[in-house]
Amino acid sequence: MALELTTANFQELVLNSDKPVLVDFWAEWCGPCRVVGPIVDELSSDFADRAVVGKVNVDAEGDLAMQFGIRNIPTLLVFKGGQVVDKQVGVAPKNVLAGKIEAQF
């Protein structure tokens, strides 16, 4: 299961991580987000020891969404060394998202 990311834990779990991080910006009311959500959870298991995988609910964490310029959801950002290194807007298949994480090793 992907981690629930908030303004309280984002610095520690994402920006200070020594592993690649995939962050899914989503909302409960978003249909495409419901398609991507289970994929993100699978990736969390697949990369359990090698990467951090988390989700930001944009309704609850609007400040984080604004900080990263999230205009459409789902938007998935890949972080390495505290910086955004890749981005996916909209639904993408699991192999595409996995490839974005793999590219950071």
C-alpha positions as CSV (number, residue, x, y, z in Angstrom):
1,M,0.0,0.0,0.0
2,A,1.3,3.4,-0.9
3,L,2.2,5.9,1.9
4,E,-0.2,8.7,2.6
5,L,1.8,11.9,2.1
6,T,1.0,15.1,3.9
7,T,2.6,18.5,4.4
8,A,3.7,17.1,7.8
9,N,5.7,14.2,6.4
10,F,6.5,15.2,2.8
11,Q,9.9,16.7,3.6
12,E,11.1,13.6,5.5
13,L,9.6,10.9,3.3
14,V,10.1,12.5,-0.2
15,L,12.5,15.4,-0.2
16,N,15.0,13.8,2.2
17,S,14.7,10.3,0.8
18,D,17.9,8.6,-0.3
19,K,15.7,6.4,-2.6
20,P,13.7,7.3,-5.7
21,V,10.2,8.5,-4.8
22,L,7.0,8.2,-6.9
23,V,4.2,10.6,-5.7
24,D,0.7,10.2,-7.0
25,F,-1.4,13.5,-6.7
26,W,-5.0,12.4,-6.7
27,A,-8.6,13.0,-5.4
28,E,-11.4,10.6,-4.4
29,W,-13.8,12.2,-6.9
30,C,-11.4,11.7,-9.9
31,G,-12.3,8.8,-12.1
32,P,-8.9,8.4,-13.8
33,C,-7.3,8.6,-10.3
34,R,-9.3,5.5,-9.3
35,V,-7.7,3.7,-12.3
36,V,-4.2,4.7,-11.3
37,G,-4.6,4.2,-7.6
38,P,-4.4,0.3,-7.6
39,I,-1.4,0.5,-10.0
40,V,0.4,2.8,-7.6
41,D,-0.3,0.4,-4.7
42,E,1.1,-2.5,-6.7
43,L,4.3,-0.4,-7.5
44,S,4.6,0.2,-3.7
45,S,4.8,-3.5,-3.2
46,D,7.0,-4.2,-6.2
47,F,9.6,-1.5,-5.2
48,A,9.1,-2.0,-1.4
49,D,12.9,-2.0,-0.5
50,R,14.2,0.1,-3.4
51,A,11.9,3.1,-3.7
52,V,9.3,5.1,-1.8
53,V,5.8,5.2,-3.3
54,G,3.2,7.6,-1.9
55,K,-0.1,9.5,-2.6
56,V,-1.1,13.1,-2.0
57,N,-4.8,13.7,-1.7
58,V,-5.0,17.2,-3.4
59,D,-8.3,18.0,-1.6
60,A,-6.7,17.5,1.8
61,E,-3.2,18.7,0.9
62,G,-3.9,21.7,-1.4
63,D,-0.6,23.4,-0.4
64,L,1.5,20.5,-1.7
65,A,-0.5,20.5,-4.9
66,M,0.2,24.2,-5.4
67,Q,3.8,23.9,-4.4
68,F,4.4,21.4,-7.3
69,G,2.1,23.2,-9.8
70,I,-0.4,20.3,-10.0
71,R,-3.1,21.5,-12.4
72,N,-4.5,18.1,-13.6
73,I,-5.0,14.9,-11.7
74,P,-3.8,12.2,-11.6
75,T,-0.3,13.6,-11.8
76,L,2.6,11.4,-10.8
77,L,6.0,13.0,-10.0
78,V,9.2,11.1,-9.6
79,F,11.7,12.6,-7.2
80,K,15.4,11.8,-6.8
81,G,17.6,13.7,-4.4
82,G,14.7,15.9,-3.4
83,Q,14.2,17.1,-7.0
84,V,11.5,16.3,-9.5
85,V,13.2,14.3,-12.3
86,D,10.1,12.9,-14.2
87,K,6.4,13.5,-14.5
88,Q,3.3,11.7,-15.8
89,V,0.0,13.5,-16.2
90,G,-3.0,11.3,-16.6
91,V,-3.4,7.5,-16.7
92,A,-0.4,5.4,-17.7
93,P,0.1,1.6,-17.7
94,K,2.0,0.0,-14.9
95,N,5.1,-0.8,-17.0
96,V,5.4,2.9,-17.9
97,L,5.3,4.0,-14.3
98,A,7.6,1.2,-13.3
99,G,10.1,2.3,-16.0
100,K,10.1,5.9,-14.6
101,I,11.1,4.5,-11.2
102,E,13.7,2.0,-12.7
103,A,15.3,4.9,-14.6
104,Q,16.4,6.4,-11.3
105,F,18.6,3.5,-10.2
